[in-house]
């Protein structure tokens, strides 16, 4: 188990770098494009991109998990997975292309049609390299994948921002997405050094589809929660409101991909190899994700409303304020993010998909109701779904994984409470001291430092004293240097 933990830590480190590099380039390009185009144009492009990205997410799990998880992966199974995945990708692309006029009509935006038509290429492009990427993950070649992703993100950022500077308007964001997917596919195909053969087994295909479809649904809905909310906002409030919501959600997305997702993505192969004491390993993983995700999200919630207007201009202040709200959605996402790989490893993928669908339905209903009160109401509704999804995830983990719901609740309360103290201290400093010019950046840095100190002190002394059982998992999984402080 020690060797497994070492592999997991190394994999998580490369996943952090991979996700962090991609999201850093993505966020810089995203905000640069937003600053160069109008909110109306940006909102139209965001609607088109959201539809395509939701479909693309279906290709990132399911059949890929078969390649990663199987102890004995035969050539027949590997080639069957490739052709199945590619066929599914082609169907998604063709389906989106065919539905383009209907979607544009539903939104009452004729200019949305061409943007959707170009975006329909995304699933097909992603499907060309999904299995090759899974083979690299199976071999723990995260360094190779990191190089591929960083290259693709940098090329896409250069092309996307260049297109915006050239006056491409809404097209700049779509071009960015297409170029990133194409560059990643080309580099992955080159680095994987594997080409599929015309080998297909109907029996193998039936087994793979039976295993994969719940995971595809689960990941699509889990990963697409924010994008579904964007589509609801666009439908009820129009493209400009979508642009503000999209700007606000980018901070949440950046943190999800750089703070929580790398830990969660490495959990599937780890959980799949745990043979005894599954409950203890699950609670350690759950505590680790909560301890690192909560302060990251709530710290960002405190400073984003101040930073984003400085970077993008006052016309995006609404989006900046929304960012401060949407970061609180971490309380709804973390329980399901950790539970999903655990359920897959325990042979319960259908339960995972049901939870994911339920979370999205709750989010859609809450966002739709909130939209009656404007874009801020939609954001509050989206965050408020945690009142349903978090208890559902906690009790499902208690029933199917064996993790005590009381311990899970104490983990959320302990690290969530410490993170709220971090948020409050940083936010109060920013509200109390608002200088002009360059001095505001010094105040922001001070607020970040203050929040980090408050969180560290709270965890080290209050959580350790009040809840030693939920503090122990953090001390156990933390790196050696950090463990000395803990």
C-alpha positions as CSV (number, residue, x, y, z in Angstrom):
1,X,0.0,0.0,0.0
2,X,2.9,2.3,0.6
3,X,4.1,1.9,-3.0
4,X,0.5,2.6,-4.2
5,X,0.4,5.7,-2.1
6,X,3.7,6.9,-3.6
7,X,2.5,6.3,-7.1
8,X,-0.7,8.1,-6.3
9,X,1.1,11.1,-4.9
10,X,3.4,11.4,-7.9
11,X,0.4,11.0,-10.2
12,X,-1.5,13.7,-8.4
13,X,1.5,16.1,-8.6
14,X,1.7,15.7,-12.4
15,X,-2.1,16.0,-12.6
16,X,-1.8,19.3,-10.6
17,X,0.8,20.6,-13.0
18,X,-1.2,19.4,-16.1
19,X,-4.5,20.7,-14.9
20,X,-3.0,23.9,-13.5
21,X,-1.0,24.7,-16.7
22,X,-4.0,24.1,-18.8
23,X,-6.4,26.1,-16.7
24,X,-3.9,28.9,-16.2
25,X,-3.5,29.3,-20.0
26,X,-7.3,28.7,-20.4
27,X,-8.2,31.4,-17.9
28,X,-5.7,34.0,-19.2
29,X,-6.9,33.5,-22.7
30,X,-10.5,33.4,-21.6
31,X,-10.3,36.7,-19.7
32,X,-8.2,38.3,-22.5
33,X,-10.9,37.4,-25.1
34,X,-13.6,38.7,-22.8
35,X,-11.8,42.0,-22.4
36,X,-11.5,42.3,-26.2
37,X,-15.1,41.5,-27.2
38,X,-18.5,42.8,-26.1
39,X,-20.5,40.9,-23.4
40,X,-23.3,40.2,-26.0
41,X,-20.8,38.5,-28.4
42,X,-19.1,36.7,-25.5
43,X,-22.4,35.4,-24.2
44,X,-23.4,34.0,-27.6
45,X,-20.0,32.2,-27.9
46,X,-20.4,30.9,-24.3
47,X,-23.8,29.3,-25.1
48,X,-22.3,27.5,-28.2
49,X,-19.2,26.4,-26.3
50,X,-21.3,25.1,-23.4
51,X,-23.3,22.8,-25.6
52,X,-20.3,21.4,-27.3
53,X,-18.3,21.0,-24.0
54,X,-21.2,19.1,-22.4
55,X,-21.1,16.6,-25.3
56,X,-17.3,16.4,-25.3
57,X,-17.4,15.5,-21.6
58,X,-19.2,12.2,-22.4
59,X,-16.0,11.0,-24.1
60,X,-13.8,11.6,-21.1
61,X,-15.1,8.8,-19.0
62,X,-16.7,5.4,-19.5
63,X,-14.8,3.7,-22.2
64,X,-11.6,5.4,-21.0
65,X,-12.2,3.9,-17.6
66,X,-12.2,0.4,-19.1
67,X,-8.8,1.1,-20.6
68,X,-7.5,2.4,-17.3
69,X,-9.1,0.0,-14.8
70,X,-8.9,-3.5,-16.4
71,X,-6.2,-5.6,-14.9
72,X,-5.7,-7.5,-18.2
73,X,-6.3,-5.3,-21.2
74,X,-6.2,-7.3,-24.4
75,X,-5.7,-5.9,-27.9
76,X,-9.3,-6.8,-28.8
77,X,-10.6,-4.9,-25.9
78,X,-8.4,-1.9,-26.6
79,X,-9.3,-1.7,-30.3
80,X,-13.0,-2.2,-29.6
81,X,-12.9,0.6,-27.1
82,X,-11.3,2.9,-29.7
83,X,-13.8,2.2,-32.4
84,X,-16.8,2.5,-30.0
85,X,-15.5,5.8,-28.6
86,X,-14.9,7.2,-32.1
87,X,-18.3,6.1,-33.4
88,X,-20.0,7.7,-30.4
89,X,-18.0,10.9,-30.9
90,X,-19.1,11.1,-34.5
91,X,-22.7,10.6,-33.5
92,X,-22.5,13.4,-31.0
93,X,-20.9,15.8,-33.5
94,X,-23.5,14.9,-36.2
95,X,-26.3,15.2,-33.7
96,X,-25.2,18.7,-32.6
97,X,-24.8,19.8,-36.2
98,X,-28.3,18.6,-37.0
99,X,-29.8,20.2,-33.9
100,X,-28.1,23.6,-34.6
101,X,-31.1,25.3,-36.2
102,X,-33.4,24.1,-33.3
103,X,-31.1,25.3,-30.6
104,X,-30.6,28.7,-32.3
105,X,-34.4,29.0,-32.6
106,X,-35.0,28.1,-29.0
107,X,-32.7,30.9,-27.9
108,X,-34.1,33.3,-30.4
109,X,-30.5,34.1,-31.6
110,X,-30.0,33.4,-35.4
111,X,-26.3,34.3,-35.0
112,X,-25.9,31.4,-32.6
113,X,-26.3,28.8,-35.5
114,X,-22.9,29.2,-37.2
115,X,-21.1,29.2,-33.8
116,X,-22.8,26.0,-32.9
117,X,-22.0,24.4,-36.3
118,X,-18.3,25.0,-35.8
119,X,-18.4,23.9,-32.2
120,X,-19.9,20.6,-33.3
121,X,-16.4,19.5,-34.3
122,X,-15.3,19.3,-30.7
123,X,-16.6,15.9,-29.8
124,X,-15.2,14.3,-33.0
125,X,-11.8,15.8,-32.4
126,X,-11.7,14.7,-28.8
127,X,-12.8,11.2,-29.7
128,X,-9.8,10.6,-31.9
129,X,-7.4,10.5,-29.0
130,X,-9.4,9.6,-25.9
131,X,-8.3,6.0,-25.8
132,X,-4.7,6.9,-26.5
133,X,-4.8,9.3,-23.6
134,X,-6.3,6.6,-21.4
135,X,-3.5,4.3,-22.2
136,X,-1.0,6.9,-21.1
137,X,-2.9,7.4,-17.8
138,X,-3.0,3.6,-17.3
139,X,0.8,3.6,-17.5
140,X,0.9,6.6,-15.1
141,X,2.6,8.6,-17.8
142,X,1.1,11.9,-16.5
143,X,4.3,13.7,-17.3
144,X,3.8,13.0,-21.0
145,X,0.2,14.1,-20.8
146,X,1.2,17.3,-19.0
147,X,3.6,18.2,-21.9
148,X,0.8,17.6,-24.4
149,X,-1.8,19.6,-22.5
150,X,0.5,22.5,-21.9
151,X,1.5,22.7,-25.6
152,X,-2.1,22.6,-26.7
153,X,-3.2,25.2,-24.2
154,X,-0.5,27.6,-25.1
155,X,-1.1,27.3,-28.9
156,X,-4.8,27.7,-28.4
157,X,-4.3,30.8,-26.2
158,X,-2.1,32.4,-28.8
159,X,-4.6,31.7,-31.6
160,X,-7.7,32.6,-29.6
161,X,-6.3,35.9,-28.3
162,X,-4.9,36.7,-31.7
163,X,-8.3,36.2,-33.3
164,X,-9.9,38.5,-30.7
165,X,-7.3,41.2,-31.4
166,X,-8.0,40.8,-35.1
167,X,-11.7,41.6,-34.5
168,X,-13.1,38.0,-34.7
169,X,-15.6,38.8,-31.9
170,X,-17.6,35.7,-30.7
171,X,-15.6,33.5,-33.1
172,X,-12.5,34.0,-31.1
173,X,-13.7,31.9,-28.2
174,X,-14.9,29.1,-30.5
175,X,-11.6,29.1,-32.4
176,X,-9.8,28.8,-29.0
177,X,-11.8,25.7,-28.1
178,X,-11.3,24.0,-31.5
179,X,-7.5,24.7,-31.6
180,X,-7.0,23.4,-28.1
181,X,-8.8,20.2,-28.8
182,X,-7.0,19.7,-32.2
183,X,-3.6,20.4,-30.8
184,X,-4.1,18.1,-27.8
185,X,-5.3,15.3,-30.1
186,X,-2.4,15.6,-32.5
187,X,0.3,15.7,-29.8
188,X,-1.3,12.9,-27.8
189,X,-1.5,10.7,-30.9
190,X,2.2,11.3,-31.5
191,X,3.3,10.7,-27.9
192,X,1.1,7.6,-27.4
193,X,2.9,5.7,-30.2
194,X,-0.1,3.4,-30.7
195,X,-2.4,3.1,-33.7
196,X,-5.7,1.2,-33.6
197,X,-6.2,-1.9,-35.8
198,X,-9.5,-2.8,-37.5
199,X,-10.3,-5.2,-34.7
200,X,-13.8,-5.3,-33.2
201,X,-15.6,-7.8,-31.0
202,X,-19.4,-7.6,-30.7
203,X,-19.3,-9.4,-27.4
204,X,-16.6,-7.1,-26.0
205,X,-18.6,-4.1,-27.2
206,X,-21.7,-5.2,-25.3
207,X,-19.7,-5.6,-22.1
208,X,-18.0,-2.3,-22.6
209,X,-21.2,-0.4,-23.3
210,X,-22.9,-2.0,-20.3
211,X,-20.0,-0.8,-18.1
212,X,-19.4,2.6,-19.7
213,X,-22.8,4.2,-20.2
214,X,-23.6,4.9,-16.5
215,X,-20.1,6.5,-16.2
216,X,-20.5,8.6,-19.3
217,X,-23.8,9.9,-18.0
218,X,-22.4,10.5,-14.5
219,X,-19.3,12.4,-15.7
220,X,-21.2,14.4,-18.3
221,X,-23.7,15.6,-15.7
222,X,-21.1,16.1,-13.0
223,X,-18.7,17.9,-15.2
224,X,-21.4,19.9,-17.0
225,X,-23.2,21.3,-14.0
226,X,-21.9,24.9,-14.5
227,X,-22.5,24.6,-18.3
228,X,-26.0,23.5,-17.9
229,X,-26.6,26.5,-15.6
230,X,-25.1,28.8,-18.2
231,X,-27.6,27.4,-20.8
232,X,-30.5,28.0,-18.4
233,X,-29.3,31.6,-17.8
234,X,-29.0,32.2,-21.5
235,X,-32.4,30.8,-22.2
236,X,-34.1,32.9,-19.5
237,X,-32.0,36.1,-19.4
238,X,-30.2,36.3,-22.7
239,X,-26.6,36.3,-24.0
240,X,-25.3,39.3,-21.9
241,X,-26.4,37.6,-18.6
242,X,-24.8,34.4,-19.9
243,X,-21.5,36.3,-20.4
244,X,-21.5,37.6,-16.8
245,X,-22.4,34.2,-15.5
246,X,-19.7,32.6,-17.6
247,X,-17.1,35.0,-16.3
248,X,-18.2,34.3,-12.8
249,X,-18.1,30.6,-13.3
250,X,-14.6,30.6,-14.8
251,X,-13.0,31.1,-11.3
252,X,-15.0,28.1,-10.0
253,X,-13.9,26.1,-13.0
254,X,-10.3,27.1,-12.7
255,X,-10.2,26.0,-9.1
256,X,-12.2,22.8,-9.7
257,X,-9.6,21.7,-12.3
258,X,-6.5,22.8,-10.4
259,X,-7.4,22.1,-6.8
260,X,-10.0,19.3,-6.7
261,X,-9.9,17.4,-10.0
262,X,-6.3,16.2,-9.9
263,X,-6.9,14.6,-6.5
264,X,-10.1,13.1,-7.6
265,X,-8.8,11.8,-11.0
266,X,-6.1,9.8,-9.3
267,X,-8.6,8.2,-6.9
268,X,-10.1,5.8,-9.3
269,X,-7.0,3.7,-9.9
270,X,-6.2,4.0,-6.2
271,X,-9.6,3.0,-5.0
272,X,-9.7,0.2,-7.6
273,X,-6.6,-1.4,-5.9
274,X,-7.7,-1.1,-2.3
275,X,-8.6,-4.5,-1.0
276,X,-9.1,-3.9,2.7
277,X,-10.2,-1.1,5.0
278,X,-11.9,0.8,2.2
279,X,-13.8,3.1,4.6
280,X,-10.6,4.5,6.1
281,X,-9.1,5.2,2.7
282,X,-12.3,6.9,1.5
283,X,-12.5,9.1,4.6
284,X,-8.8,10.1,4.2
285,X,-9.4,11.0,0.5
286,X,-12.6,12.9,1.4
287,X,-10.8,14.8,4.2
288,X,-7.9,15.7,2.0
289,X,-10.1,17.0,-0.8
290,X,-12.2,19.1,1.6
291,X,-9.1,20.4,3.4
292,X,-7.5,21.7,0.2
293,X,-10.5,22.6,-1.8
294,X,-12.6,24.6,0.7
295,X,-10.0,27.3,1.5
296,X,-9.0,27.6,-2.2
297,X,-12.6,28.2,-3.3
298,X,-13.6,30.5,-0.5
299,X,-10.4,32.5,-0.6
300,X,-11.1,33.1,-4.3
301,X,-14.6,34.1,-3.4
302,X,-13.2,36.8,-1.2
303,X,-10.8,38.4,-3.7
304,X,-12.4,37.7,-7.1
305,X,-14.9,40.6,-6.9
306,X,-12.0,43.0,-6.4
307,X,-9.5,41.5,-8.9
308,X,-11.6,40.8,-11.9
309,X,-12.8,44.5,-12.5
310,X,-9.1,45.5,-12.3
311,X,-8.2,43.0,-15.0
312,X,-11.3,43.2,-17.3
313,X,-12.7,46.6,-16.7
314,X,-15.8,47.9,-14.9
315,X,-18.2,46.6,-17.5
316,X,-17.5,43.1,-16.1
317,X,-18.2,44.0,-12.5
318,X,-21.4,41.9,-12.5
319,X,-19.4,38.9,-13.5
320,X,-16.9,39.6,-10.8
321,X,-19.6,39.7,-8.1
322,X,-21.0,36.5,-9.5
323,X,-17.6,34.8,-9.2
324,X,-17.7,35.6,-5.5
325,X,-21.0,33.8,-5.2
326,X,-20.4,30.8,-7.5
327,X,-17.2,29.7,-5.7
328,X,-19.5,28.6,-2.8
329,X,-20.7,25.8,-5.1
330,X,-17.7,23.8,-3.8
331,X,-19.9,22.6,-1.0
332,X,-22.2,20.9,-3.5
333,X,-19.5,19.4,-5.8
334,X,-16.8,18.0,-3.4
335,X,-18.9,15.1,-1.9
336,X,-19.9,13.8,-5.3
337,X,-16.4,14.3,-6.8
338,X,-14.9,11.9,-4.2
339,X,-17.8,9.6,-4.1
340,X,-17.9,8.9,-7.9
341,X,-14.6,7.1,-8.2
342,X,-15.3,5.2,-5.0
343,X,-18.6,3.9,-6.4
344,X,-17.0,3.0,-9.7
345,X,-14.3,1.0,-7.8
346,X,-17.0,-0.7,-5.7
347,X,-18.9,-1.8,-8.8
348,X,-21.7,0.8,-8.4
349,X,-21.5,3.0,-11.5
350,X,-25.2,3.2,-12.0
351,X,-25.7,4.7,-8.5
352,X,-23.0,7.3,-9.4
353,X,-24.9,8.3,-12.6
354,X,-28.2,8.6,-10.7
355,X,-26.5,10.9,-8.1
356,X,-25.0,13.0,-10.9
357,X,-28.3,13.3,-12.8
358,X,-30.0,14.2,-9.5
359,X,-27.5,16.9,-8.8
360,X,-27.9,18.4,-12.3
361,X,-31.7,18.3,-12.0
362,X,-31.5,20.0,-8.7
363,X,-29.2,22.6,-10.1
364,X,-31.4,23.3,-13.2
365,X,-34.5,23.7,-11.1
366,X,-32.8,25.9,-8.5
367,X,-31.1,28.0,-11.3
368,X,-34.4,28.3,-13.2
369,X,-36.3,29.5,-10.1
370,X,-33.5,31.9,-9.3
371,X,-33.4,33.3,-12.8
372,X,-36.8,34.9,-12.0
373,X,-34.8,37.3,-9.8
374,X,-32.1,37.9,-12.3
375,X,-28.6,36.6,-12.8
376,X,-27.7,37.0,-9.1
377,X,-30.7,34.9,-8.2
378,X,-29.6,32.2,-10.7
379,X,-26.2,32.1,-9.1
380,X,-27.7,31.8,-5.6
381,X,-30.0,29.0,-6.8
382,X,-27.1,27.2,-8.4
383,X,-25.1,27.4,-5.1
384,X,-28.2,26.5,-3.0
385,X,-28.5,23.1,-4.6
386,X,-25.9,21.9,-2.1
387,X,-28.7,21.7,0.5
388,X,-29.9,18.7,-1.5
389,X,-26.8,17.2,-3.2
390,X,-24.4,17.2,-0.2
391,X,-26.7,15.2,2.2
392,X,-27.5,12.8,-0.7
393,X,-23.8,12.2,-1.3
394,X,-22.9,11.8,2.4
395,X,-25.7,9.3,3.0
396,X,-24.9,7.3,-0.2
397,X,-21.3,7.1,0.9
398,X,-22.4,5.9,4.3
399,X,-24.7,3.2,2.8
400,X,-22.5,1.9,-0.1
401,X,-19.0,2.7,0.9
402,X,-19.3,2.3,4.7
403,X,-18.0,5.7,5.5
404,X,-19.8,7.0,8.6
405,X,-22.1,10.0,7.7
406,X,-21.3,11.5,11.1
407,X,-17.5,11.6,10.3
408,X,-18.2,13.0,6.8
409,X,-20.4,15.7,8.3
410,X,-17.7,16.6,10.8
411,X,-15.1,16.8,8.0
412,X,-17.3,19.2,6.1
413,X,-18.1,21.3,9.1
414,X,-14.5,21.4,10.4
415,X,-12.8,22.4,7.1
416,X,-15.8,24.3,5.8
417,X,-15.9,26.3,9.0
418,X,-12.2,27.0,8.8
419,X,-12.6,28.1,5.2
420,X,-15.4,30.4,6.1
421,X,-13.2,32.1,8.7
422,X,-10.6,32.4,5.9
423,X,-13.2,34.0,3.6
424,X,-14.5,36.4,6.3
425,X,-11.1,37.7,7.3
426,X,-9.9,38.3,3.8
427,X,-13.2,39.9,2.7
428,X,-13.4,42.2,5.7
429,X,-9.9,43.5,5.0
430,X,-10.7,44.2,1.4
431,X,-13.9,46.0,2.4
432,X,-12.2,48.0,5.1
433,X,-9.2,49.1,3.0
434,X,-9.8,50.1,-0.6
435,X,-6.9,52.3,-1.9
436,X,-6.5,53.4,-5.5
437,X,-3.8,52.5,-8.0
438,X,-1.1,50.0,-7.4
439,X,-1.7,49.9,-3.6
440,X,-4.8,47.8,-4.1
441,X,-2.7,44.9,-5.2
442,X,-0.7,45.1,-1.9
443,X,-4.0,45.0,0.0
444,X,-5.2,42.0,-2.1
445,X,-1.9,40.2,-1.3
446,X,-2.4,41.0,2.4
447,X,-5.9,39.7,2.3
448,X,-4.7,36.4,0.7
449,X,-2.0,36.1,3.3
450,X,-4.4,36.9,6.2
451,X,-6.9,34.3,5.0
452,X,-4.2,31.6,4.6
453,X,-2.9,32.3,8.1
454,X,-6.4,32.2,9.6
455,X,-7.2,28.9,7.9
456,X,-3.9,27.3,8.9
457,X,-4.2,28.3,12.5
458,X,-7.8,27.2,12.6
459,X,-7.0,23.8,11.2
460,X,-3.8,23.3,13.2
461,X,-5.3,24.2,16.6
462,X,-9.1,24.3,16.6
463,X,-9.8,21.4,14.3
464,X,-7.0,19.3,15.8
465,X,-8.5,19.9,19.3
466,X,-12.2,19.8,18.5
467,X,-12.3,17.0,15.9
468,X,-9.1,14.9,16.1
469,X,-10.7,12.0,14.2
470,X,-11.2,14.2,11.1
471,X,-7.8,15.9,11.6
472,X,-5.9,12.6,11.5
473,X,-6.5,11.8,7.8
474,X,-4.9,15.1,6.8
475,X,-1.8,14.5,8.9
476,X,-1.6,11.0,7.4
477,X,-1.8,11.9,3.7
478,X,0.1,15.3,3.8
479,X,3.6,15.5,2.3
480,X,6.5,15.0,4.7
481,X,7.4,18.7,4.9
482,X,3.8,19.8,5.6
483,X,3.3,17.0,8.1
484,X,5.9,18.5,10.4
485,X,3.7,21.6,10.8
486,X,0.6,19.5,11.2
